[in-house]
Amino acid sequence: MGDRWRLYLSGDLMMLGKNELPIKLLTLFQEPDKYVHSRWAAWLEGDDRESERDLLVEPPSDTSGFFGYKARVGVVRRRLDLMGFTVAKCERRLVESLEEFRRDDGVDKLVSIGRGGAVEKFEASCQETLRIGLGACVEELNGRGNGLSRLQKAALQEIDIFFDLYDDQRMLLSLLLDGQNANKVLRLDLHDLLGAGYFTRNESITSTALQELAEETASSGSIIVVTEGRFDARVLLRALQLVRPDVAGYFRFLDFDSTNMAGGTDRVVHNMKSFAAAGVMNRVVALLDNDAAGRMAETELIRLGLPTRFQVCRLPDLEYVRSYPTLGPSGGRFDDLNGRACSIEFYFGRDCLKDLHGAPIPVRWSSFNPKVQDYQGELTNKAIVQKNIEEALARARPSDVAGWEGIRRVADTLVAAAHSAS
């Protein structure tokens, strides 16, 4: 038989499953929604207090209402909407899927295949089929399947695929609750699973469900990359598509342009703190410049003890900038820029760092950073370098970027950080 969970709407069985905790359905409830027959649970757990033994000498015959979570439909409906499972959205997605299935099968109507291969067609749109089929599903779950009409059976047959393909029951539940009385009670019965030892009655099961979903999202959702500015985000997105097309689609960069977000090292620190405080479930990677300010921000973020799905890294060291022209109080010289002045502009190769006459654009040393005991440097004419990079990206093809070692190393840095966040 297995250990079953059941979802009821008042007295009607809506969904059921076995041998697993319905994690996604549990996100619709909170710990105050828990109900438990304390004496039954005490008997179940072997509590030998006198009052418990007197009450329950033998197992009760009906324990279906003894442990689980329940809430009014109106409350669950609001929670579904908050999670994005609105009726309109869920219906649109499932109707689109039905339309695609019909196109693939070469049919334009609801088709029922009966005994002996007999075909019967009904004038029911995909939207009508979905609604009729969901209603028929509830009838069948509650033992009333023998009274279904041929139309209901055909609709149920066509939507049956959703119960195999859609592992998120919230999509279907959103539609099943549409139009229901807001004061009806939705009850998730977990007494079988409690009895089988999946958890104890005092565990915060709904919190565990949210945490498991967080880990699932972290491993399968987009990896958010927080950079110091809009130029970094814009060119890295394009560069990754060129040098690492195999993984580029898994990374998502903050959109500075459309949101008009402020940039800077301090904003990276602020954004990482905000994401952690808000409980962002995705993996998040802070990519800092390989300069004095970046080193200081990296130290600060590591000290915060962010969740493991939040990782902090700097742009990697580059060999050719170990001796690069710089300008300071004592004039021009050649210095090592690693950890002192390497912004994203240095990772697209030497050609992009040249001025109109073909000479390398120097770095100017500015302020001294006492926290890392080093000077901060910056390109003297960053606008020219950025223009060179954008032109190179505009004409580049994957076959043209074999020499973009710097960007490849940035990509490797991001991939390594994403692995560490898993």
C-alpha positions in Angstrom: 0.0 0.0 0.0 2.7 2.5 0.9 2.6 5.5 3.2 0.1 8.0 1.8 -0.6 11.7 2.0 -4.0 13.1 1.0 -5.3 16.5 0.2 -8.9 17.2 1.0 -11.3 20.1 0.2 -13.9 19.8 2.9 -14.9 16.1 2.5 -13.6 15.7 -1.1 -10.3 14.1 -1.9 -8.4 16.4 -4.3 -5.0 14.8 -4.6 -3.0 11.9 -3.1 0.5 10.4 -3.2 2.7 8.0 -1.4 6.1 7.3 -0.1 7.3 10.9 -0.1 6.6 14.2 1.6 4.6 16.6 -0.6 7.2 19.4 -0.3 5.6 21.8 -2.8 2.1 21.5 -1.3 3.5 22.0 2.1 4.7 25.5 1.1 1.0 26.5 1.0 0.8 26.0 4.8 2.5 27.5 7.8 3.2 26.0 11.2 0.2 27.7 12.8 -1.9 25.7 10.3 -0.8 22.4 11.9 -3.4 20.2 13.6 -2.5 17.2 15.7 -4.5 14.9 18.0 -1.9 15.1 20.8 -3.1 12.0 22.7 -3.0 9.9 19.5 0.4 11.2 18.6 1.6 10.5 22.2 0.3 6.9 21.9 2.0 6.6 18.5 5.3 7.7 19.9 5.1 5.3 22.8 4.4 7.8 25.5 3.6 5.7 28.6 2.1 8.3 30.8 -1.0 7.0 32.6 -3.5 9.3 31.0 -2.3 8.3 27.5 -2.5 4.6 28.2 -6.0 5.0 29.6 -7.2 6.9 26.5 -5.6 4.7 23.7 -5.1 1.1 24.6 -5.6 0.1 20.9 -4.9 2.0 17.7 -7.9 4.1 16.6 -9.6 2.9 13.5 -9.9 6.3 11.8 -6.8 8.5 12.1 -7.4 10.6 8.9 -8.0 13.8 10.9 -5.3 13.2 13.4 -2.3 15.0 11.9 -1.6 17.4 9.1 -2.1 21.0 8.1 -5.3 22.9 7.2 -6.3 26.4 6.1 -9.3 28.1 4.5 -9.4 28.2 0.7 -9.3 32.0 0.7 -6.0 31.9 2.6 -4.5 29.2 0.3 -5.7 31.1 -2.7 -3.8 34.2 -1.6 -0.7 32.2 -1.0 -0.9 30.6 -4.4 -1.2 34.0 -6.0 1.7 35.3 -4.0 3.9 32.5 -5.3 2.8 33.2 -8.9 0.3 30.4 -9.3 -2.5 32.7 -10.4 -5.5 31.1 -12.1 -5.0 33.0 -15.3 -1.3 32.0 -15.5 -1.8 28.3 -14.6 -4.7 27.9 -17.0 -2.8 29.7 -19.8 0.2 27.4 -19.4 -1.9 24.2 -19.3 -4.1 25.2 -22.2 -1.0 26.0 -24.3 0.3 22.6 -23.5 -2.9 20.9 -24.5 -3.0 22.9 -27.8 0.6 21.7 -28.5 -0.3 18.1 -27.7 -3.3 18.3 -30.2 -1.1 19.8 -32.9 1.5 17.1 -32.4 -1.3 14.4 -32.7 -2.8 16.1 -35.7 -6.3 16.7 -34.1 -8.3 19.8 -33.5 -11.0 18.4 -31.2 -11.3 16.4 -28.0 -10.9 12.8 -29.0 -11.8 9.7 -27.0 -10.6 6.3 -27.9 -12.9 3.6 -26.6 -12.9 -0.2 -26.7 -11.9 -1.8 -29.9 -10.3 1.5 -31.0 -13.6 3.3 -31.5 -13.1 7.0 -31.9 -15.5 9.6 -30.6 -15.0 13.4 -31.0 -16.4 16.2 -28.9 -16.6 19.9 -29.7 -14.6 21.0 -26.6 -11.8 23.6 -26.8 -8.6 23.0 -24.9 -9.8 25.4 -22.1 -13.1 23.6 -21.8 -11.4 20.2 -21.8 -9.1 21.3 -19.0 -11.9 22.5 -16.8 -14.1 19.4 -17.4 -11.2 17.1 -16.9 -10.2 18.6 -13.6 -13.7 18.3 -12.3 -13.9 14.7 -13.5 -10.6 14.0 -11.7 -12.1 15.0 -8.3 -15.1 12.9 -9.0 -13.0 9.9 -9.7 -10.8 10.4 -6.7 -13.8 10.3 -4.5 -15.2 7.1 -5.9 -17.7 8.6 -8.2 -16.0 7.7 -11.4 -18.7 5.3 -12.5 -21.1 8.3 -12.9 -18.8 10.2 -15.4 -20.3 11.0 -18.8 -18.4 10.1 -22.0 -17.4 13.8 -22.3 -15.9 13.8 -18.8 -14.1 10.6 -19.3 -12.6 11.9 -22.6 -11.5 15.1 -20.9 -10.0 13.3 -18.0 -8.1 11.0 -20.4 -6.7 14.0 -22.3 -5.4 15.9 -19.2 -4.1 12.8 -17.5 -0.7 13.6 -18.9 -0.4 16.6 -16.7 -0.3 14.4 -13.6 2.8 12.8 -15.0 4.6 15.7 -16.5 3.8 18.4 -13.9 5.5 17.5 -10.7 4.4 20.8 -9.1 0.9 20.1 -7.8 0.3 23.8 -7.1 -0.3 24.4 -10.8 -3.3 22.0 -10.9 -4.5 23.0 -7.4 -4.8 26.6 -8.4 -7.3 25.7 -11.0 -9.1 23.2 -8.8 -9.7 25.8 -6.1 -10.9 28.4 -8.6 -14.5 29.4 -7.8 -14.6 27.4 -4.5 -16.1 29.0 -1.4 -13.3 30.9 0.3 -14.4 29.5 3.7 -14.1 25.9 2.8 -11.1 24.1 4.4 -8.2 22.6 2.5 -6.6 19.9 4.6 -3.3 18.1 4.0 -3.5 14.8 5.8 -0.1 13.5 6.8 -0.9 11.0 9.5 0.3 8.0 7.5 3.7 9.6 7.1 4.0 10.6 10.7 3.2 7.0 11.7 5.9 5.8 9.3 8.5 8.0 10.9 9.1 10.5 8.1 9.1 13.2 10.8 8.0 13.9 14.3 4.9 15.8 15.3 7.1 18.7 16.8 9.1 19.3 13.6 8.6 22.5 11.6 7.7 20.6 8.5 6.6 23.6 6.5 9.9 25.3 7.2 11.8 22.2 6.1 9.7 22.2 2.9 10.7 25.8 2.1 14.4 25.0 2.8 14.3 22.0 0.5 12.8 24.1 -2.3 15.4 26.7 -1.6 18.1 24.1 -2.2 16.4 22.8 -5.3 16.1 26.3 -6.7 19.7 27.1 -5.8 20.8 24.0 -7.8 18.6 24.4 -10.8 17.7 28.1 -11.0 19.7 30.9 -12.6 23.0 31.8 -11.0 22.8 35.6 -10.3 26.0 37.5 -10.8 26.4 40.8 -9.0 29.0 43.0 -10.7 30.3 46.4 -9.8 28.6 48.2 -12.7 26.5 48.2 -15.8 29.4 48.0 -18.2 30.8 44.8 -16.4 27.3 43.2 -16.6 26.7 44.1 -20.2 30.0 42.9 -21.7 30.4 39.8 -19.5 27.0 38.5 -20.6 28.0 38.8 -24.3 31.6 37.5 -23.6 30.3 34.4 -21.9 28.1 33.6 -24.8 31.2 33.6 -27.0 33.8 31.8 -24.8 31.5 29.5 -22.9 28.3 29.0 -24.8 27.9 25.7 -23.0 27.2 27.4 -19.6 26.4 31.0 -20.5 22.6 30.5 -20.3 22.8 29.5 -16.6 24.2 32.9 -15.5 22.0 36.0 -15.1 23.5 39.4 -14.6 21.9 42.2 -12.7 20.2 44.6 -15.2 21.7 48.0 -14.4 20.4 49.6 -17.6 16.6 49.1 -17.3 16.5 49.5 -13.5 18.9 52.4 -13.3 20.7 50.8 -10.4 23.8 52.5 -8.9 27.1 50.7 -9.3 30.3 50.5 -7.3 32.0 48.2 -4.9 29.9 49.4 -2.0 26.8 48.6 -3.9 28.0 45.0 -4.4 28.3 44.6 -0.7 24.9 46.3 -0.1 23.2 44.0 -2.8 24.6 40.8 -1.3 23.5 41.8 2.2 20.0 42.6 0.8 19.7 39.4 -1.1 20.7 37.3 1.9 18.3 39.2 4.2 15.5 38.7 1.7 16.2 35.0 1.5 16.9 34.9 -2.2 17.0 31.2 -3.1 19.1 31.3 -6.2 22.9 30.9 -6.1 24.4 34.4 -6.1 28.0 35.2 -7.0 29.6 38.6 -6.2 32.2 39.3 -8.9 34.5 42.1 -7.7 37.3 43.9 -9.5 40.9 42.6 -8.8 41.9 45.9 -7.2 42.4 47.4 -3.7 38.7 48.2 -3.3 37.7 44.8 -4.5 40.0 43.1 -2.0 38.5 45.2 0.8 34.9 44.3 -0.2 35.8 40.6 -0.5 37.1 40.6 3.1 34.0 42.4 4.3 31.6 40.0 2.6 33.5 36.9 3.7 33.4 38.2 7.3 29.6 38.4 7.1 29.2 34.7 7.0 26.7 34.7 4.1 24.8 31.4 3.2 26.9 29.0 1.2 24.8 29.6 -1.9 26.2 33.2 -1.8 29.8 33.2 -3.1 32.3 36.0 -3.4 35.2 36.2 -5.8 37.5 38.7 -7.5 38.5 38.9 -11.2 41.5 36.5 -11.6 45.2 37.6 -11.8 46.6 38.3 -15.2 50.1 37.6 -16.3 50.7 40.4 -18.7 49.7 43.1 -16.2 52.5 42.2 -13.8 54.5 44.9 -15.6 52.1 47.6 -17.0 52.6 51.3 -17.5 51.4 53.4 -14.6 51.4 57.1 -13.6 52.0 58.3 -10.0 53.5 61.2 -8.0 57.0 60.2 -9.1 56.1 59.9 -12.8 55.7 57.0 -15.1 56.9 53.5 -14.4 55.8 49.8 -14.8 54.0 48.1 -11.9 52.1 44.9 -11.1 48.3 45.7 -11.3 47.0 42.4 -9.9 45.1 43.1 -6.7 45.6 46.8 -7.2 44.0 48.1 -10.5 42.5 45.2 -12.5 39.0 46.1 -13.6 37.0 44.1 -16.3 38.6 46.2 -19.1 41.9 44.4 -18.7 40.4 41.0 -19.5 39.7 41.5 -23.2 43.3 41.5 -24.3 46.0 44.0 -24.9 44.6 45.4 -28.2 41.5 46.8 -26.4 43.8 48.6 -24.0 45.5 50.7 -26.7 44.8 54.4 -27.5 44.3 55.9 -31.0 48.0 55.8 -31.6 48.4 52.1 -30.6 50.1 52.9 -27.2 48.8 51.2 -24.1 46.6 53.4 -22.0 48.3 53.8 -18.6 46.9 53.4 -15.1 47.0 56.3 -12.6 47.5 55.6 -9.0 45.0 57.5 -6.8 44.2 56.9 -3.2 45.9 54.7 -0.6 43.6 52.1 1.0 44.8 51.6 4.6 42.6 48.5 5.1 44.5 46.5 2.5 47.7 48.6 2.7 47.8 49.3 -1.0 47.1 51.9 -3.6 44.0 51.9 -5.8 44.6 52.4 -9.6 42.4 53.2 -12.6 42.8 53.5 -16.3 43.4 57.1 -17.3 41.0 56.9 -20.3 38.5 54.1 -19.6 36.0 55.4 -22.2 38.3 54.5 -25.1 39.0 51.1 -23.7 35.3 50.4 -23.2 34.6 51.6 -26.8 37.3 49.2 -28.0 35.8 46.3 -26.1 32.2 46.9 -27.4 33.5 47.1 -31.0 35.4 43.9 -30.5 32.3 42.2 -29.0 30.1 43.5 -31.9 32.2 41.8 -34.5 33.4 38.8 -32.6 32.3 35.2 -33.4 33.0 32.2 -31.3 35.8 31.2 -33.7 37.5 34.6 -33.3 38.0 34.5 -29.5 40.6 31.8 -29.2 43.0 34.4 -27.7 40.6 35.8 -25.1 42.4 34.1 -22.3 41.5 36.7 -19.8 37.7 36.3 -20.4 38.1 32.5 -20.3 39.7 32.8 -16.9 36.8 35.0 -15.7 34.4 32.4 -17.0 36.3 29.7 -15.1 36.2 31.8 -12.0 32.4 32.2 -12.2 31.9 28.5 -12.9 34.1 27.6 -9.9 32.1 30.0 -7.7 28.8 28.5 -8.9 30.1 25.0 -8.0 31.1 26.2 -4.5 27.6 27.6 -4.1 25.9 24.3 -4.9 
